[in-house]
């Protein structure tokens, strides 16, 4: 299906997210500075909408139980052995946010957090 237009950058709050629906899947959009990140919106713990949580830097806090996730990777902040929330490719063109849910940027089948720096 490729990239789909889902929002304007200015529609995404700076300290929360914005939920959009693509092919029946709720996707949370999160804006941090000039970057926009997309991940499945339901918290895997209890299904609360992550886009309604508080965004602090790259960390979104679930509004129901306070679980924390990195919007860049989908991983819980302190859980290197967990499974990430699926995240998707995003591009911004002329202020329009486009998401491709056929291009995951992580894998829910990974067993550990990808390395973010060299040893």
C-alpha positions in Angstrom: 0.0 0.0 0.0 2.9 2.4 0.7 2.9 5.7 2.4 -0.5 7.1 3.4 -1.2 10.8 4.3 -2.5 10.8 7.9 -2.1 14.3 9.4 -0.5 17.7 9.3 2.5 18.1 11.5 0.8 20.9 13.4 -2.1 18.6 14.2 0.2 16.5 16.5 0.4 17.9 20.0 3.8 18.5 21.5 3.3 16.7 24.8 0.9 14.0 23.7 0.2 12.0 20.6 -2.4 11.9 17.9 -4.3 8.7 17.0 -5.0 8.0 13.4 -6.4 4.9 11.8 -4.8 3.1 8.9 -6.5 0.0 7.5 -8.3 -0.5 10.8 -5.2 -0.2 12.9 -4.9 2.6 15.5 -1.5 4.3 15.1 -0.1 6.9 17.5 1.8 9.7 16.0 4.3 11.5 18.3 6.2 14.7 17.5 9.5 15.4 19.2 11.2 18.5 17.8 11.3 18.1 14.0 10.8 14.3 14.2 7.6 12.4 13.9 7.3 8.8 15.1 4.5 6.3 14.5 3.7 3.2 16.6 0.7 1.1 17.3 -1.5 3.1 19.7 -2.8 0.5 22.2 -0.6 -0.1 25.2 0.2 -3.9 25.2 -0.3 -4.0 29.0 -4.0 -3.1 29.1 -4.9 -1.5 25.7 -5.0 2.1 26.8 -4.4 4.6 24.0 -0.8 5.7 24.3 -1.5 8.9 22.3 -3.5 10.1 25.3 -0.5 9.7 27.6 2.2 12.2 28.5 5.1 12.6 26.1 8.4 13.6 27.7 11.2 13.7 25.2 11.1 10.4 23.3 9.2 8.7 26.2 5.4 8.2 26.1 3.7 7.2 29.4 0.6 5.1 29.2 -2.3 7.1 30.6 -3.7 4.1 32.5 -0.8 2.6 34.4 2.2 4.8 33.6 4.2 2.2 31.6 6.8 4.0 29.6 7.8 3.4 25.9 10.4 4.9 23.6 8.5 6.2 20.6 11.6 5.6 18.4 11.9 1.9 19.1 8.7 0.8 20.8 10.6 -0.7 23.7 9.8 -0.2 27.4 12.5 2.1 28.8 13.8 -0.4 31.4 13.0 -3.7 29.6 15.9 -4.7 27.3 14.5 -8.2 27.0 10.9 -7.3 26.2 9.1 -7.1 22.9 8.6 -3.7 21.3 5.4 -2.2 20.2 5.4 -2.2 16.4 6.8 1.1 14.9 6.4 2.2 11.3 8.2 4.3 8.7 7.2 8.0 8.7 8.0 10.8 6.2 7.0 14.4 6.3 6.5 16.2 3.0 5.5 19.9 2.9 4.1 19.6 6.5 2.0 16.5 5.7 2.8 13.3 7.7 2.8 10.1 5.9 3.0 6.6 7.4 3.7 3.2 5.8 2.4 0.4 8.0 3.9 -2.1 5.6 7.4 -0.8 6.6 7.9 -1.7 10.2 11.0 0.0 11.7 11.3 -2.7 14.4 10.1 -6.2 14.8 7.8 -7.6 17.5 9.7 -10.8 17.0 13.0 -9.4 18.2 14.1 -10.8 21.6 16.3 -7.9 22.7 16.6 -4.2 22.2 18.7 -3.2 19.2 22.1 -1.6 20.0 21.9 2.1 19.9 25.6 2.8 20.2 29.0 1.1 19.7 30.6 -0.6 22.7 
